[in-house]
Amino acid sequence: MNKRDTFSTGLGFVLAAAGSAVGLGNIWRFPYLVAKYGGGLFLVFYILLVLTFGYTLMVAENAIGRKTGKSALCAFGELSKKWAFLGIIATIIPMIIQPYYNVIGGWVIKYALTFVTGGHSAAAGDNFFNEMLASPRQQLLFQFIFSAVTTIVILRGVQKGVEKFSTVLMPMLILLAIIVAIYSVTLPGATIGLRYLFIPDFSHFSVAGILGALGQMFYSLSLAMGIMVAYGSYLPKNSDLEKNVSRIEIFDTGIALLASLMIIPAVFAFSGGDETALGAGPGLMFVTLPKVFESMGMSTVIGSVFFILVLLAALTSSISIMEAIVSSLCDKFGWDRKKTTIGAGIGSFLVGIPPILGYSTWSGVTIGGMSILDMMDFITNSVLMPILALLTCIFIAYVIGVSVIHKEVEQSSAFKRKKLFDVMIKYIAPVFIVAILVSSILSALGVIQF
């Protein structure tokens, strides 16, 4: 059995875990959900959920990892053999996510290179994104580059790879985000966007908005996919677990807010205050924003900085997803870390080919009306992750007991939000998770539409 690596400092853990949380979920997904569900009101719901629901699940997952010293595939079985199947679900999820995440990471590389080389006018063209999707060779190349960088970082291990990479990239990412956000909010007409973002409009209230915020919280904080269990397993026993989780919450919410400041005021400024310009949904970053940058002047500089920032964010998350896979396989089977990492890298690249072909050669292949990539995203984010989160709550509250988590947290510090944790894990979180799961499935079946 290989000697288990650890994070060298608490800050290293926080930056690595925050790097996992701060990815495409923040930079790409969060702003378009803010736009979709009414701006400031969505923001209020999201922050409240992060501080309660997100806090509870992150403490639970980190504590399980640190207590057992194992990644997800082994950690649950270490606490209860009958519930070892949770570790299997927690390992399958990143195995499905990593391949299509590589594909989207490849898209970001394409846009970053286009802007850096002065191709901002082409990127702003109406057909640029669709033409990229229709070119499997181009997508394969950029997916390979993204996958290779992720694999190289994981090959270097926890301290020299994951931790070192995160401690360099996270400050860079934050600095770039601040620069672009300042530019965006100082544009003529941006104040309309700021009001939309920060002043809650209760006429936009909807159950769909609350469920959207809850689903985004899972995606953004890297919950219910084995990542936080793996990272918790690398924590020393004297590391203040609760304080670390609070810091991750601050990082994650701060970057999500910066991403919204980068995008929403700029879109309002570009559109002359037209709220419908925010309605591009997932295409907001790849279709609408290049047009925004093109209209601003300094489009090469701003567009380059923005997409480099998005690329850094995508890489920090991708690294954490692959680490969850590699650490679980090494823990379970005692495999050599380097060989396992190379195998995982090759495997994720190959499994990423079908979602690429789903936009061109296999465009006629749909599952439930969804493309291959959309179906992979739906299975993980809308089905498997809520199921795992629900079962984790039941496991902690009614199988091993909350006292197991209490004792683990209190090894390093007082458990200040213990009562909140207990109420959330036993009663509130399960109800909300079931609501996410049911609404997602009904929406996919066309029974209800959000």
Disulfide bonds with the S-S distance in Angstrom:
none
